[in-house]
Amino acid sequence: MNRLTSQDQLKIIKRGAVEIISEEELKKKLEESIKLKRPLKIKAGFDPTAPDLHLGHTVLLRKLRQFQELGHEVIFLIGDFTGRIGDPSGRSEKRKQLTEEEVTENALTYKKQVSKILNLDKIRIVFNSEWFANMKGLEFGSLLTHYTATRLLERDDFSLRMKQFKPLYMSEFIYPILQGYDSVILNADIEVGGTDQKFNLLVGRDLQKDFGQAQQVVITMPLLEGTDGVQKMSKSFGNYIGINEPAADIFGKVMSISDTLMLKYYELLTDEDLGTVKNMHPKEAKLKLAEIIVTQYHGAEAGQKAKIEFEQVFSQKEIPQDIPVYKIKNKKATILDILIDSKMVSSKNEARRLIEQGGVSLDSNRIDKEDAIIDTAGVLKVGKRRFLRLE
């Protein structure tokens, strides 16, 4: 166990947190943990609805790492069962249900990505299909008697849907109960989640009490805005920074955020002293932030290289040295063909959008037609940060 006092631990835990329910309960749990030399059980659940994690996900993961470093037991719950139902939190309509194969494949990639933040040797990874997949009908019916429909209808997004005469499916109705029951099975001391998860986390407290357990402390963390500075970071909004993206892309995306959002990124994604950051020139602070984040997921060498290349391209208007090479196979290939075949874009729609917005050029000459024939060598620039050497 870590030798820090409960007050010292509380100071670390509170950094970046929006709400603790309740702080007094947390103090008591920490004091008891120190007295009995018993690590607290810290639960966080992740439904594997997408294969890639982005910086928004890492806000929770970094909080879990803090608990790890304080000597507590982190339980990383993969909702492979609940993920097939779909969390209704913050949704105005029913989520698309995933297949068992999709959930299983996504869950496998989570473990590898999570290892970049958490020490896998010191966490307990569990899947909630372990208790839900074999639950019999009578047992499931008994579980539902521990919570009332009245309480569920108090939920903001549910009541809003009803006012708008939008459908509310039974699968969504029972989702909070299933998530709450995870806390009962694991006998969690603390559960960490985003602010949009508050209702579900509180259901866990209620169910634990009804099952005769000590109630978990709920810690909510803010939702991280994406590069647009408006919407929460999400692939569906196109404003995400994936932790598996190339170092140069991560660096460039971080540099594109606003100075105001930069401070929030520092608070939630780094351990840097915020007072020191506020006294730095905004550009230098952002360069440092981008290097720190790239280093976290690609290593120090990649962080330094990404910084040097960014400054070469954007400050000195130079082209990076190590850029991918594409050999033109067909003398009648259009720019659309090359962008897709070289995987510089993920879809034809993205390619068309970039061309229409003036985001594609060859040797600094803008390409404004998707059917433009490209049959000469040169350096192709796609967007603000991607380069491709044509041969």
DAJO-V902994 format. One record per pair of residues at least 12 apart in sequence whose ideal C-beta (glycine too) atoms are under 10 Angstrom apart, sorted by the first residue. I is the first residue (numbers start at 0). J is the second residue. Records with the same first field share a line. If there is no record, write none. Layout:
I=J, J
This chain:
0=32, 33, 35, 36, 37, 38, 69, 70, 71
1=32, 33, 38, 66, 67, 68, 69, 70, 71
2=33, 70
3=29, 33, 68, 69, 70
4=29, 30, 33
5=25, 26, 27, 28, 29, 30, 31, 32, 33, 34
6=26, 29, 30
7=29, 69
8=25, 26, 29, 30, 32, 33, 39, 65, 66, 69, 70, 71
9=22, 25, 26, 29
11=62, 65, 66, 68, 69, 270
12=25, 29, 41, 62, 65, 66, 69, 71, 189, 191, 216, 218
13=25, 218
14=61, 62, 65, 266, 267, 270, 273
15=58, 61, 62, 65, 218, 220, 221, 263, 266, 267, 268
16=62, 191, 218, 219, 220, 221, 267
17=193, 194, 197, 218, 219, 220, 221, 222
18=194, 197, 200, 217, 218, 219, 220, 221
19=189, 216, 217, 218, 219
20=190, 197, 200, 201, 204, 214, 215, 216, 217, 218, 219
21=214, 216, 217
22=216, 218
23=216
24=188, 189, 204, 213, 214, 215, 216, 217
25=39, 188, 189, 216, 217, 218
26=216
27=213, 216
28=71, 188, 189, 213, 215, 216
29=69, 71, 188, 189, 216
31=188, 213
32=69, 70, 71, 188
33=70
36=70
37=71, 72, 188
38=66, 67, 69, 70, 71, 72, 73, 188
39=66, 69, 70, 71, 72, 73, 187, 188, 189, 215, 216
40=66, 71, 72, 73, 74, 123, 182, 185, 186, 187, 188, 189, 190, 215
41=62, 63, 65, 66, 67, 69, 71, 72, 73, 74, 75, 122, 123, 187, 188, 189, 190, 191, 215, 216, 218
42=63, 72, 73, 74, 75, 76, 123, 125, 181, 182, 184, 185, 186, 187, 188, 189, 190, 191, 192, 200, 203, 215
43=59, 60, 62, 63, 66, 73, 74, 75, 76, 122, 187, 189, 190, 191, 192, 193, 196, 218, 220
44=59, 74, 75, 76, 77, 78, 81, 82, 86, 125, 127, 178, 181, 182, 185, 187, 190, 191, 192, 196, 199, 200, 203
45=59, 60, 75, 76, 77, 78, 79, 82, 105, 106, 109, 113, 192
46=76, 77, 78, 79, 80, 81, 82, 83, 84, 85, 86, 94, 97, 102, 105, 106, 127, 174, 178
47=77, 78, 79, 81, 82, 83, 97, 101, 102, 103, 104, 105, 106, 107, 108, 109, 126
48=78, 82, 83, 85, 86, 94, 95, 97, 101, 102, 105
49=97, 101, 105, 108, 109, 233, 234, 235, 239, 241
50=101, 104, 105, 106, 107, 108, 109, 112, 234, 241, 243
51=105, 108, 109, 112, 234, 239, 241, 242, 243, 244
52=108, 109, 111, 112, 113, 115, 116, 239, 241, 242, 243, 296
53=112, 223, 225, 232, 233, 234, 238, 239, 240, 241, 242, 243, 244
54=223, 225, 226, 232, 239, 240, 241, 242, 244, 249, 252, 253, 264, 267, 268, 292, 295, 296
55=193, 221, 222, 223, 224, 225, 231, 232, 233, 234, 238, 239, 240, 267, 268
56=109, 112, 113, 116, 193, 223, 232, 239, 241, 242
57=112, 113, 115, 116, 223, 232, 240, 242, 267, 268, 292, 295, 296
58=191, 193, 220, 221, 222, 223, 232, 263, 264, 266, 267, 268
59=116, 191, 192, 193, 196, 218, 220, 223, 267
60=73, 75, 112, 113, 115, 116, 117, 191, 242
61=116, 117, 220, 267, 268, 269, 270, 295
62=191, 192, 218, 220, 267
63=75, 113, 116, 117, 122, 191
64=116, 117, 118, 121, 122, 270
65=191, 270
66=117, 122, 189, 191, 218
67=116, 117, 118, 121, 122
68=118, 121
70=121
71=121, 188, 189
72=121, 122, 123, 187, 188
73=117, 118, 121, 122, 123, 124, 189, 191
74=122, 123, 124, 125, 181, 182, 185, 186, 187, 188, 189, 190
75=109, 110, 113, 117, 119, 122, 123, 124, 125
76=123, 124, 125, 126, 127, 178, 181, 182, 184, 185, 187, 190
77=102, 105, 106, 107, 109, 110, 113, 124, 125, 126, 127, 128
78=102, 106, 125, 126, 127, 128, 131, 174, 177, 178, 181
79=97, 99, 102, 103, 105, 106, 109, 125, 126, 127, 128, 129, 131, 132
80=99, 102, 126, 127, 128, 129, 130, 131, 132, 134, 177, 181
81=102, 127, 128, 131, 170, 173, 174, 175, 177, 178, 180, 181, 199
82=94, 96, 97, 99, 101, 102, 103, 105, 106, 126, 127, 128
83=96, 97, 98, 99, 101, 102, 128, 131, 170
84=96, 97, 131, 168, 170, 171, 173, 174, 177, 178
85=97, 168, 170, 171, 174
86=171, 174, 175, 177, 178, 195, 196, 199
87=154, 156, 157, 160, 167, 168, 170, 171, 172, 174, 175, 198, 199
88=154, 155, 156, 171, 174, 175, 178, 192, 193, 194, 195, 196, 197, 198, 199
89=155, 156, 193, 194, 195, 196, 222, 231
90=156, 157, 160, 171, 195
91=156, 159, 160, 163, 165
92=160, 165, 166, 167, 168, 171
93=160, 165, 166, 167, 168, 170, 171
94=168, 170, 171, 174
96=170
99=128
102=126, 128
103=126, 128
106=124, 126, 128
108=243
109=124
110=124
111=243
112=241, 242, 243, 296
113=242
115=242, 243, 295, 296, 297
116=242, 295, 296
123=185
125=181, 184, 185
127=177, 178, 180, 181, 184, 185
129=184
130=177, 180, 181, 183, 184, 185
131=177, 180, 181, 184
134=177, 180
139=173, 176, 177, 180
142=173, 176, 177, 179, 180, 183, 206, 210
143=172, 173, 176, 180
144=209
145=176, 179, 180, 183, 202, 205, 206, 208, 209, 210
146=173, 175, 176, 179, 180, 202, 205, 206, 209
147=205
148=172
150=175, 176, 198, 201, 202, 205
151=167, 171, 172, 173, 174, 175, 176, 198, 202
152=167, 172
153=198
154=167, 171, 172, 175, 197, 198, 199, 202
155=197, 198
156=171, 195, 198
157=171, 172, 175, 198
174=199, 202
175=196, 198, 199, 200, 201, 202, 203, 205, 206
176=199, 202, 203, 205, 206
177=199, 202
178=190, 192, 196, 198, 199, 200, 202, 203, 206
179=198, 199, 200, 201, 202, 203, 204, 205, 206, 207, 209, 210, 215
180=202, 203, 206, 207, 210
181=199, 203, 206
182=199, 200, 202, 203, 204, 205, 206, 207, 210, 212, 214, 215, 217
183=203, 206, 207, 208, 209, 210, 211, 212, 215
184=210
185=203, 207, 215
186=207, 210, 212, 213, 215
187=200, 203, 204, 207, 212, 213, 214, 215, 216
188=212, 213, 214, 215, 216
189=215, 216, 217, 218
190=203, 204, 207, 215, 216, 217, 218, 219
191=215, 216, 217, 218, 219, 220
192=217, 218, 219, 220
193=219, 220, 221, 222, 223, 231
194=219, 220, 221, 222, 231
195=219, 222, 231
196=217, 219, 220, 222
197=217, 219
199=217
200=215, 216, 217, 218, 219
201=214, 215, 217, 219
203=215, 217
204=216, 217
220=267
221=263, 266, 267
223=239, 240, 260, 263, 264, 267, 268
224=236, 238, 256, 257, 259, 260, 263, 264
225=237, 238, 239, 240, 252, 256, 260
226=238, 239, 240, 251, 252, 253, 254, 255, 256, 257, 260
227=255, 256, 257, 260
228=255, 256, 257, 259, 260, 263
229=260
237=349
238=252, 255, 256
239=252
240=252, 253, 255, 256, 264, 268, 292, 296
241=296
242=292, 295, 296, 297
243=296, 297
244=293, 296, 297
245=293, 297, 301, 305, 323, 384, 385
246=289, 290, 292, 293, 294, 296, 297, 298, 300, 301, 302, 303, 304, 305, 306, 308
247=293, 297, 301, 304, 305, 308, 309, 312, 319, 321, 322, 384, 385, 386
248=293, 305, 382, 384, 385
249=289, 292, 293, 295, 296, 297, 301, 302, 305, 384
250=286, 288, 289, 290, 292, 293, 297, 301, 302, 304, 305, 306, 308, 309, 384
251=289, 305, 308, 309, 312, 313, 382, 383, 384, 385
252=289, 292, 383, 384
253=268, 285, 286, 288, 289, 290, 291, 292, 293, 305, 309
254=282, 285, 286, 288, 289, 305, 306, 309, 313, 383, 384
255=285, 289, 383, 384
256=285, 288, 289
257=281, 285
258=281, 282, 284, 285
259=281
261=276, 281, 284, 285, 287, 288, 289
262=276, 277, 281, 284, 288
264=285, 288, 289, 291, 292
265=277, 284, 285, 287, 288, 291, 292
268=288, 291, 292, 295
269=287, 288, 291, 292, 295
270=291
271=284, 287, 288, 291
276=288
282=314
286=306, 309, 310
287=306
289=302, 305, 306, 309
290=302, 303, 304, 305, 306, 307, 309
292=305
293=305, 306, 309
294=306
304=319, 320, 321
305=319
307=319, 320
308=320, 321, 322, 384, 386
309=384
312=380, 383, 384, 386
313=383, 384
316=363
318=362, 363, 378, 380, 386, 388
319=378, 384, 385, 386
321=386
322=378, 379, 380, 385, 386, 387, 388
323=341, 342, 343, 385, 386, 387, 388
324=341, 387, 388, 389, 390
325=337, 338, 340, 341, 342, 343, 373, 379, 387, 388, 389, 390
326=341, 376, 388, 389, 390
327=340, 373, 374, 375, 376, 389, 390
328=340
329=372, 373, 374
330=372, 373, 374, 375
331=372, 373, 374
332=371, 372, 373, 374, 389
333=350, 366, 368, 369, 370, 371, 372, 373
334=350, 353, 354, 359, 361, 366, 367, 368, 369, 370, 371, 372, 373, 379, 381
335=347, 350, 351, 354, 359, 366, 368, 369, 370, 371, 373
336=350, 369, 370, 372, 373
337=350, 359, 361, 371, 373, 379, 381, 387, 389
338=350, 351, 353, 354, 359, 366, 369, 373, 379, 381, 385, 387
341=379, 381, 385, 387, 389
342=387
343=359, 379, 380, 381, 382, 385, 386, 387
344=359, 381, 382, 385
347=369
349=381, 382
350=369, 381
351=369
353=366, 369, 381, 382, 385
354=366, 367, 368, 369, 370, 371, 381
355=367, 368, 369
356=382
358=380, 381, 382, 383, 385
359=371, 379, 380, 381, 382, 385
360=377, 378, 379, 380, 381
361=373, 375, 376, 377, 378, 379, 380, 387, 389
362=375, 376, 377, 378, 379, 380, 389
363=377, 378, 380
364=377, 380
365=380
366=379, 380, 381
373=389
374=389
375=389
376=388, 389, 390
377=389, 390
